[in-house]
Amino acid sequence: MMRKILISIKNKYLIAFAIFLVFILFFDRNDFFVQLERKKELTELKQSKAYYEAEIEKNKKILMELETNAEALEKFAREKYFLKKENEDVFIIQE
């Protein structure tokens, strides 16, 4: 048993492969830990992309409503920009 281990340790191909494996796993610019970090970042970016795509769809629906409905446009202008009609007072209540 011990003889097989010694023979395999003396094998130059096995030694070269072990050195290569250690170098790739720990010392390379794109080592194992960097790859894990990038995979985590990719997952976060995919989640962010899904969120923004949902927001875009929601805003497209609001825009379509504002373009087609004058009452919705007036309501939006009053709520967001505090616009008012002639002879009308606007009171802003802050919570």
Contacts in CASP RR format, 6 or more apart in sequence:
PFRMAT RR
TARGET T0000
AUTHOR 0000-0000-0000
METHOD contacts of the structure
MODEL  1
MMRKILISIKNKYLIAFAIFLVFILFFDRNDFFVQLERKKELTELKQSKA
YYEAEIEKNKKILMELETNAEALEKFAREKYFLKKENEDVFIIQE
8 14 0 8 1.000
9 15 0 8 1.000
24 31 0 8 1.000
24 32 0 8 1.000
25 31 0 8 1.000
25 32 0 8 1.000
26 32 0 8 1.000
65 72 0 8 1.000
66 72 0 8 1.000
66 73 0 8 1.000
66 76 0 8 1.000
67 73 0 8 1.000
77 83 0 8 1.000
78 84 0 8 1.000
78 90 0 8 1.000
82 90 0 8 1.000
82 92 0 8 1.000
84 90 0 8 1.000
END
